[in-house]
Amino acid sequence: MKAYIFNLKASILLSMLGVVCAQEVIAQKVDTQKEKVYQHFIIYGQSLSTGHQSYPALTTGSVHGNYMIGEQVWINQGNRNFTILNPLKSALALTEKKSPLSKNGGIAECPIVAAVNHLRLKIKDASVNYIATSTGVGGKTIEQLSKHCRNKNLYQEGFLKAAFAAPQITVKERASVTCPLIIWMQGEYNYWADTTRGLMPSIPNTTKKDEYKALLLKLKEDMQNDVVSIYDQKHKPLFMTYQVGAQYTRGKTLEIGMAQLETANENDDVICAGPVYPMTDRGGHLDANGYRWYGEMLAKAYYRTVIEGDPFIPLQPEELSRTANPRVIKIRFMVPKMPLVLDNYTTEEIKDYGFAVYNDNVRQQIKEVKVVRDCVYITCKKDLSGVVEVTYAGADEFKGHGNLRDSDDYKAYYTYIDQDKKNSDGTFVFARDKDKDGNYLSLRPNYEPRDKSGNIIYDRPYPLYNFSVAFYYKLDKNVKKYQIQILRKK
């Protein structure tokens, strides 16, 4: 088995990145027997990739065999000492030690922690060690996170820094390391145009679907190619994206969310793990439960795709069609696990369950939304004779939310925690600040997931149903059916 050894060019770049390169690492490849095998999982993006506003940390215990680079899971956020591994766990980031102990609290629970811990517990392969690293930066566009950004190279300071650090550490252990997965969680800031956030100074960032898709594909290729080169591995890592949404959603056509979905549907090395709107949040950012919950969703998508060999495809439409009744639109879905459910307890009930219909650009009043097998039928109060547009989990009063899900029974390892729970002596388990009147602040989100009986699911596993992605599709006038193109991944 061949050891990964840095060349001189890598050494120079490591020095630029502030990573100390040991002299013995700079050599040609040699044959040697490895004692350890590592896999490095990297998450990149903006604030949801890092876990902004996630106090308190929940996943504070480590799982044997899982590690992080330096003193925390984040390669940035004040991290130090990039030449050692420590047991993986969640805690307030080093830059956040003075952040408020409230819902506005700082970075504490990154989704990559739960994702990698889930894989360790699920796969149970003691011969492979895992490294998890968060490399993102909050409040940035895809352009600012691109390898080719001329404003400031966050790609080099985050992603490349982590990518070079892992082989540097493992080679000292005479171990091998590969990177099987890159996770991308970004998109919120591309729903707004800003002249300071493009690829070059004074050039605005894109807000358009096709332009975002092109940027995302280029970023994916850059990251995959850099991984193959740096880790000296034969296969490109899988690229997994979430779907941006919830309160950040803007516009009827859902340009950025659709760009991410279409990129996954059109490329066999891209997986969309689905939306974040079902997870508990704090007005856009998830809370600690929400980040950990979505981390297990990421792990599920990876496990299904890589371990089981059945590429994960989120719940989404396959076909949009008119019916014999001119007031009814039929949407047939690709359903990971039947039956389809309109669920108003796991998530808060949304008007018309999140669906909106337009006829010749005029919003229609919906009379009924119902599920029949793998289809949703939407009945409007007037005929739909013109150009028909259908959205789900869109903007306006929906705030990027909806209620349609499948019945996936895949099991989570972590449980939903009451963040206001108390110890036997009446003190709070999780410390918190007081308001101006001296009352302790609540850490609970506005809505908490419930079961069918209406009971909040405290201390029960996160439900890993697949809620439908947000979407926008159009039926032109006199066109009866629109087929959505989804690459059939094998």
N, C-alpha and C positions, 0 to 999 in steps of 0.2 A: 504494500500500500504506500502511496507517495505522500510525503508530508507537504503541507502548504508552506512555502518559503517566500518571503517578500523579495522583490527585486529592488534595484537602486531607485527607480522611479517611484515606487511605492514608499520607500523610506523618505524621500524628499517631500512627498505629499503629506505623509504622516507628520513630518516636522512642521509643515505649514498649518496643519490642523491642530497643533498643540499636543500631539500624542507622542510619547517617548518611544523610540524604536530601539530595541536592544541590538547590539552589534551582531550577535549570533543569528539574528533573524535574517540578516542581509546575506544571502547565499543562493546558490543554485539548488534545484530540487534534488533531494536525496531519498533513497529508499530506507524506510525505517518501520519498525513495528509500533502501531499506535496502542496506547493504553486506554484512551478515551475517545468517544465520538460525541460531537456536539451538533445541534441544529440551532440556528439563529433566526428567530422570528422578529421582524421589524415592522413597526407601525409608523406611518408618516402622514402628515396632513396639517390641519389647523386645530382649533381648540377641543373638538370632540375626540381627536386622536390622542390628546395629551391628558384629558380628564379635567378640564377647567371647571371650577365652581363645584367641586366634588367632595368637599369636607362633609363627614369624617371618613378617613380610610377604613374600609371594612376588612380587606383581605390582608390582615397584618401577620398572619402565620405563613411560614414558607412550606413548600412542598418539596420533598427530597428529590434532588436531581434537576431542579429548576434554578436558574441563576440570572443575575443582572450585572451589567458592567459598571464597576465603581460602586458608589454609595446609594444609588437609587435606580429605578427603572428608566428614568429619563437621561439621555445622553447629554442634555442641556439642563436648564433649570438649576444651575449651580452645582452640577455634578463634578466630582473630583476623582482623580486617580483612575485613569482609563486602562490600567495594566493589570487589574485584578477582577475576579468575579466574586460576588457575594450572593447568598441565598435570596431568591426573588420574593419580594413582599411589597405591600402598599404602605405608604406613609406620606405625610405632607412633604412636598418637594422642598429642597433646601432653600429655595428662594421664597417659600411661602410660610416660613415659620412665624411671621408676624401678621399673617392674614386673619381676618375675622373668623371666629368660631360660630358660623351661622350659615344660612343658605347662600350667602355671598362668599363663603369660604373658598380657599384656594385649591390648587392642584393636589389631589391626594389619591384618587382611585382611577388608575388608567386601565382601559379595557383590555390591553394586551396581557395584563397580569392574570385575569380570570381566564382569558383565552388559552394561554399556555398552561396554566394549572389544570384546566379542564382536559387538555390533550394528554398531559401526564397521567391524570387519574383514569382517563378513558383507555388509552393505548397500553399502559402498564408495561412498557419496554424499558427495563432497567439498563440496557446496554447503550441507550442514547440519552444524553443530557441535553437540556434545552436552555437557551439564552433568550431572554425577552428584552427588547429595547424600544422605547418611545423616542422618536426623533423630530416630531412636529413642532410647529410654532403657531400660537393662536393668532387669529385675526389676519390671515394671509390668503391671497388669491393663488390659484394654480400657477399663474405666471411667476409670482414671487417665490414659489417653492420649486420652480423649474430649475433644471441644471444649467439652463442657458440664460437665466435672468441677469440683466445688466444693472439692476438696482442694488441688490445685495445678495450674495450667494448663500442663501440659507441651506440649499441642497448640500453644499460642501461642509457647512458647519454642523449639520445635523445628520443627514443620512450617510454621507461618505465617512464622517467621523466614526459613526457606529460600525459601518461596514469594514473599515480598516482595523478598528480596535479588536474585534472578535478574533480574527485570525492571529493577530499579534499576541493575544493572551493565550490562545489554545496551542500555538506552536511551542510555547515554553513548556507545556505539559506533554509535548510529543503527541498531541492529539490532533484529530482532523475536525474540520468544521465546514458545514454547508449552510446555505440559506434557502429553505424550501418555500418561504412565503413572505410576501410583502403586502401589508394592509394599508389601504388608502382611505382616509376619512377627512374629506375636505369638500368644499363647494359653497358654503354659506356666503363667503365674501364675493363670489362670482355672480350672485344675484343682484349686486349693485355695481355700477360702473364708477371708477375712480381714476383720475388721471395720474395718481401716484402709485398705482398698483399693477402696472403692466410689465411686460418683459424689459422695457427700456424706460428711462426717465421721461416723464411727460407723455407717455403713451398709456391710454386707459386699458384696464383689463377687459376681457370679453364677458359678455352676458348672454352670448348666443350658443345654442346647442351644438351646431356643427363645429364651431371654432373651439369650444371646450373639448369636444371629442378628439379633435386633432391634437390639442395640447395634452390631453390625458394619454393618448396613444404614444406620443413622443416621450412623455415622462415615464410611462411603463417600459418602453424599450430602453431608455437610458438607464433606469434602475436595474432592469434585468441584465443588460449587458455589463454594467459595472459589477454586479454580483458575480456573474460568470468569470469575469477577469480577476477580481479581488480574491474570491474564494477558490479559484482554480477548479470550479466544478463543471461538470459536463452539461447539466440541464438548467435551463432558466427557471427561476422561482415562479410559482403561481402568483398572480396578481389579483388581490381581492379588494373590491370597493364596497363601501356601504352606499346607501342612497340618501343624499342630503334632503332635508325636509323639515317637518314640524314647523315651528314658528318662524323659521328662516325662509319658508317657501314664498316665492313671489311670482306673480303673473299667471295668466290662464294656461299658457302652454308649458309651464314647468320646465323651462329650458335646461337647467343644470341637472335636475333629477332625471330627466329623460336622456340627457347625454350620458350619464353614468349607466343607466339601465341598458341603453342601446349598445354601448361599448361592450358590456358583458354579453349581451345577446348575439353580438356579431364576431366575437373573438374567443377562440377555444382555450386561451390561456388566461382569461379574465373571468372571475366569478363575482356576481353581485350578491352580497349576504343579506340584502333587504334593507328596509327602512328602520329608523330609530324612533319613530313616533309612538310605538306601543310602550316604550320604556319610560319610567318615571323621570320627570325633568323639573327644571327650575326656570321655565320660561324660555327655553331654547337649548341651553346646556343641560345635560342629564345630571341627575344627582348620583350619589355614590352607588345606590342600588341599580340605577339605570345603566351606568357604565359597566358595572360588573355583569349585569344581565346581558347587555349587548356583547360583552366579551365572550360569553358562552354561546351566543348566536354565531359569532365569528368562528369559534372552535367547531361548532356543529357543521358549518358550511365547509370547513377544511376537512373534517373527518369524513363527511359524506363523499367529498370529491377525491381526496388523495388516498385515504385508507380503505374506504369501501369501493372506490372506483366508480361511483355514480355521481357525476358532476352536479353540484347543487344549482338549482334554478329556483329563484324565489317565486312565490305566488304572484301571478300576473296574467293579463289577458292574452288569449291566443287569437280571438276573433271578435269583431264588433259587427253587428248586423241589424238591419231592420227586420220587422216581423209582419205578419198579415195584419196586425193591428197597427195603424199608422201612429199611434201614440206610445208604442212600446219599443224599446231598444233592448236587444239581447247581447250580453257579453259572455262569451265562453272563456273559461280560465284554464290555464295550466296549473293544476293543483298538486302540490307535493304529497299531501296526505288528505284524502277525503274523510269526512264531508266538509264542504264549505259552511262557514258559520258567520252570521252577523252578530258580533259579540259586543255587548254594551256593558260588560262588567269587568273584563280584564282591562279594557280601556274605557274611558268615559264616553257616553253616547254622543255622537256628533249628528248634526242636522242631516237628514237623508242618508245617514251612515257614511257620509263623506263624499257622496256622488253629486255631481252637477251636470246638467244637460243644457246645451244651447242649440237653438234653431235659428239659422241665419243671424248668428251673433247675438241673439236675444235669449237671456237666461229664462229657462222654463220652470214652471212650478211642478214639482214631482209629487205624484199622488201615492205611489207605492214603490218600494224596493223589496224584491223577494229573491230567494235562492231556490233553484231547482237543479239538483244534482251538481254539475260543474259549471252552471250558468247563473248569472245574475240578470234578472229582468227588471227594467226600470220603466214604470208607467208614468207618463206625463199627463197633464190636464188638457193639453192641446195636441193637435196633429204635428208630427215632425216631418214636414214635407220638403224642407230645404236642406241646406248644409247643416249636418248634425255634428256637434262636438261634445265629447264626454270627458269629464275629468274626475279624478278620485284623489282624495287627500290633498286638495289644492289650497289656494290662498283664501283671502277674505275671511268669512266666518268659520271656515274649516280649520284654519291655522295649521295646515299640513297634516291633519289627522283623519282617521277613518276607522271603521269597525269590522272590516271584512278580513277573515283569517281562514286558514285551513285547520286541521285537527292533528297536527304533528305531535306524536307522543314521545319524541326524543327527550331524554331525561337530563336535567341540569344537575350539577353537583352542589351549587350554592343556593342558599335560601334567601327569601326576601326578609330584610331586617327592619324592624320598627326602630327608626332613628331617634324616637323619643322614649324608648324603653328605659326603665329605671332598675337600679339594683335593689336588693332587699331592704337597704337602709333608706330608701327614698331618693337617693342621689341619681342623677342621670348617668347612664352607661357611657354616653358620649358627651364630653364637656361642651358647653355652649355659652355664648355671651348673653347678657341681659339687655332688654330694651331700656329706653330712657326713664321708664317708670319702675325699673328694677325687677321686671318679670323676665324669667328665662325664655329665650326664643325657641320656637319649634323648628325642628329640622325636617319635618315631614313635607312631602310635596303636596300640591293642591289636590291631586287625585292619586289614590293608591289602588293597585290591582285587587280585584275581588273574585270570589268564586261565584257560582250560580246562585247561591243562597244570599249573596250580598256581604259575606264576611271577608275582610281584608286578609290576604294570604300571608300574614306574619309567620315566619319560621317555616314556611313551606317552599319547596323548590320553585325557582323562576319558571313560568310556563314558556316553553320554547316553541310556541306556535309560529307559523309563518304568516304574518299579516301582509296583506297585499301591498306591493309597491305603489307609490303614487304614480299616476299616469295621465296622459292627455292623448286622445286619438280623435280622428275626424273622419266622417263619412261625407263625401261630396254629394251634391244634389244628384238624384237619380242613380246613385251607386248604392247597391243593396248590402254589400258585404266588404269589410276590410280585414285582411289577414295580416297579423303581426308576424314579422320575420324573427324567428328565434333559432339560432344555430343549435342543432341537436347534438349536444356533447355526449361523447361515448366514454 
